Amino acid sequence: QVQLVESGGGLVQAGGTLRLSCAASGRTFSGYAMGWFRQAPGKEREFVAARTWSGRSTYYADSVKGRFTISRDNVKNTVDLQMNSLKPEDTAVYYCAAAWPPPVVYTTPREYRYWGQGTQVTVSS
């Protein structure tokens, strides 16, 4: 059974940093694209960042570009999201996701087959 487990969420002041981690288990994720999405109360789930298996391509939402960095370790089957200069509008539940075959459109949630349970990130002003 495939499992994606996020960790690292919490409460931080505006301008602070957090690092989210996602551990994948249950099968080999060779070739899978990995992504991060977030969902704030009353809003739709939105794309944050994604990275291809090879790491040659990374994608970021405009709202996080320059502040967030996605990285992955294909040996350990982990994908991290380093979040710097956090803003109150970054407050949301953050989800890790895995996609196979590689997405046509990396920003679309339905392209991703497996999802974690989410981790809460709260940024206070």
C-alpha positions as CSV (number, residue, x, y, z in Angstrom):
1,Q,0.0,0.0,0.0
2,V,1.4,3.4,-1.0
3,Q,1.9,5.9,1.8
4,L,2.9,9.5,1.7
5,V,3.5,11.0,5.1
6,E,4.2,14.7,5.6
7,S,6.0,16.2,8.6
8,G,7.4,19.6,9.6
9,G,4.4,21.8,9.8
10,G,3.7,24.2,12.6
11,L,3.3,27.7,13.7
12,V,5.7,30.4,12.7
13,Q,5.8,34.2,12.6
14,A,5.8,36.1,9.4
15,G,9.2,36.2,7.9
16,G,10.2,32.9,9.4
17,T,11.1,29.5,7.9
18,L,9.8,26.0,7.9
19,R,10.9,22.8,6.2
20,L,8.3,20.3,5.2
21,S,9.3,16.7,4.5
22,C,7.4,13.9,2.8
23,A,8.4,10.3,3.1
24,A,7.0,7.8,0.5
25,S,6.7,4.1,1.1
26,G,5.0,1.1,-0.2
27,R,6.5,0.9,-3.7
28,T,9.3,2.2,-5.7
29,F,8.7,5.8,-6.9
30,S,11.2,5.5,-9.7
31,G,10.0,7.9,-12.4
32,Y,7.3,9.6,-10.3
33,A,7.0,13.3,-10.3
34,M,6.5,14.7,-6.8
35,G,4.6,17.8,-5.8
36,W,3.4,20.0,-3.0
37,F,-0.1,21.5,-2.9
38,R,-1.9,23.5,-0.2
39,Q,-5.4,24.2,0.8
40,A,-6.6,27.1,3.0
41,P,-10.0,27.1,4.7
42,G,-12.8,27.8,2.2
43,K,-10.4,27.7,-0.8
44,E,-9.6,25.1,-3.4
45,R,-6.4,23.0,-3.3
46,E,-3.7,24.9,-5.1
47,F,-0.4,24.0,-6.6
48,V,2.8,25.0,-4.7
49,A,5.8,23.2,-6.3
50,A,6.8,20.1,-8.2
51,R,9.9,18.3,-9.3
52,T,10.5,15.7,-11.9
53,W,12.1,12.3,-11.1
54,S,15.4,13.4,-12.7
55,G,15.3,16.8,-11.0
56,R,15.9,18.5,-14.4
57,S,12.7,20.4,-14.1
58,T,11.1,22.1,-11.2
59,Y,7.9,24.1,-11.1
60,Y,6.7,26.8,-8.7
61,A,3.5,28.8,-8.2
62,D,4.2,32.5,-8.8
63,S,3.1,33.2,-5.2
64,V,6.0,31.2,-3.8
65,K,8.7,31.6,-6.4
66,G,11.9,32.8,-4.9
67,R,10.8,31.9,-1.4
68,F,10.2,28.1,-1.5
69,T,12.5,25.4,-2.8
70,I,11.5,21.8,-3.5
71,S,14.1,19.1,-3.3
72,R,14.0,15.3,-3.4
73,D,16.1,12.3,-2.5
74,N,15.3,9.4,-4.8
75,V,17.3,6.9,-2.7
76,K,15.4,7.7,0.5
77,N,12.1,8.4,-1.4
78,T,11.7,11.7,0.3
79,V,10.7,15.2,-1.0
80,D,11.2,18.3,1.0
81,L,9.8,21.9,0.7
82,Q,12.0,24.6,2.2
83,M,9.8,27.6,2.9
84,N,11.5,31.0,3.6
85,S,10.1,34.5,4.2
86,L,6.8,33.0,5.1
87,K,3.7,35.2,4.9
88,P,0.3,34.9,6.6
89,E,-1.2,34.1,3.2
90,D,0.9,30.9,3.2
91,T,-1.2,29.5,6.0
92,A,-2.8,26.3,4.8
93,V,-2.7,22.5,5.0
94,Y,0.1,21.4,2.9
95,Y,-0.1,18.1,1.0
96,C,2.5,16.0,-0.7
97,A,1.6,14.2,-3.9
98,A,3.0,11.7,-6.3
99,A,2.3,11.4,-10.0
100,W,2.7,8.6,-12.6
101,P,2.8,8.9,-15.5
102,P,4.5,12.3,-15.3
103,P,1.8,15.0,-15.4
104,V,1.0,16.8,-18.6
105,V,0.2,19.8,-16.4
106,Y,2.1,19.8,-13.2
107,T,-0.1,22.3,-11.5
108,T,-3.3,20.2,-11.7
109,P,-4.2,18.2,-8.6
110,R,-6.0,15.5,-10.7
111,E,-2.7,14.6,-12.4
112,Y,-1.4,13.2,-9.1
113,R,-2.3,9.6,-8.1
114,Y,-1.2,9.5,-4.4
115,W,-1.6,12.0,-1.7
116,G,-0.5,12.4,1.9
117,Q,-2.7,13.3,4.8
118,G,-1.5,16.9,5.0
119,T,0.4,19.0,7.6
120,Q,-0.8,22.3,8.9
121,V,1.3,25.4,8.4
122,T,0.2,28.6,10.2
123,V,2.0,31.9,9.7
124,S,1.1,34.6,12.2
125,S,1.4,38.3,11.4
